[in-house]
Amino acid sequence: MNQKKAPWYFLALLILAGESVFILPYVLSRVFRPTVLQVFGLDNVQLGLCFSVYGTVALFSYLFGGPLADRFPPRKLIAVALWMTALGGLVYATFPSYAVLKVLYGYWGFTTIFLFWAPLIKATRVWGGSTSQGKAFGFLDGGRGLVGALFGAMGVIVFALFLTSEITEAAISERRAAFKYVILVSTGAVALVGLLVWFFMKIDHQTEKEIVSEKISVLQIREVLRFTSVWLLMIIILCAYVGYKVTDVFSLYAQDVMLYNQVQSAQVGTFLLFIRPVTGVLIGVLADRTQATFWLVLSFIVSFFGALLFATGIISDSAVALFFISILVVSTGVYAARALYFAVMKSGKIPLALTGTAVGLISVVGYTPDIFTGPTIGYLLDNSPGEEGHQHVFWMLALFSLIGGIAAWYYFQLYGEEKQKPIE
């Protein structure tokens, strides 16, 4: 395939869209978890069940949305997904009941996945071409981390700006009013990104024609399932994604164990987001210059040992430096794995034209943590309040990091012999 290189702003728009679409369902609750629990009147299990509804709808959306991405241009699917997600933000800003909130998360499971996820990954593969897959996915995940961090920082500023009294003295009604502005500003930003994608994220006609199939066929699914790399990536992504979901509890850990207030806890969540862009960019460049499969194995090893730092209970409210070092270790391993698991598709011999179908099938298994980690984490935290519950969560992370590391090692043995070409 004589594929013309997509311009730099194509990747920039993918990065912007790739995180913006998840701001409302995920990033806000990650940065403001203690606040979200209070203003919506939820406990950890209920919030986890909202994520489970999202994950259940997403499961089917991955399956059917994957082949759709091989049929239509990525630009149109991504833009429509952003606008539909922003509409949900208007409902979110009304602070609906728990029952309506579950329906809303199911709606977001459709808008952020069915029309969005596989087109995002396919478009990133197109930008990376034959020599820059590590850089493409490293920049994508790192850039998404930066966008998420900026949204998080913006949210903290807006939240603090509209509080009418000190956070420790503010009533729930005051916190709800301030958080409503955070939701509305985020909703407007998501809709704006959709406009930018629609008008500017274009590729040349010939490349678009080469990456779009004339029709969706069952034979495509059968062909994709023949690849051993597809089955291994299902396990690898599942384990890596558990790690990513566990990072949601860091802001709550700051409150429960380190005894921080809600603004300080949100700042911890934002600090975590700023680690992601640095990790993504560095690991992406290293992967293209050496072997992405090797760095994938190493990322699980780092995540495993980082999880042990929290699981063993050696971090106390007085060990501030150790707390932040441990966050750095865990997040580096988790974000490195996220940056690489789709970057190794090329070394796994998965054809570009079947990327959407492959991503859909891989994601059906790989992203099942959307279903079970929320309630599991909620149960572990609520059943053993305080530090003990958090230790149980990180023991879970250590187990999945071990399993993911074994699968990544096998992937490396099968597909890691062929060195990646240097970046030109």
Secondary structure by P-SEA (a helix, b strand, c coil): cccccccaaaaaaaaaaaccccccccaaaaacaaaaaacccccaaaaaaaaaaaaaaaaaaaaaaaaaaacccaaaaaaaaaaaaaaaaaaaaacccaaaaaaaaaaaaaaaccccaaaaaaaaaaaaccccaaaaaaaaaaaaaaaaaaaaaaaaaaaaaacccccccccaaaaaaaaaaaaaaaaaaaaaaaaaaaccccccaaaaaaaccccccaaaaaaaaccaaaaaaaaaaaaaaaaaaaacaaaaaaaacccccaaaaaaaaaaaaaaaaaaaaaaaaaaaaccaaaaaaaaaaaaaaaaaaaaaccccccaaaaaaaaaaaaaaaaaaaaaccccccccccccccaaaaaaaaaacccccccccaaaaaaaaaaacccaaaaaaaaaaaaaaaaaaaaaaaaaaaacccccccccc
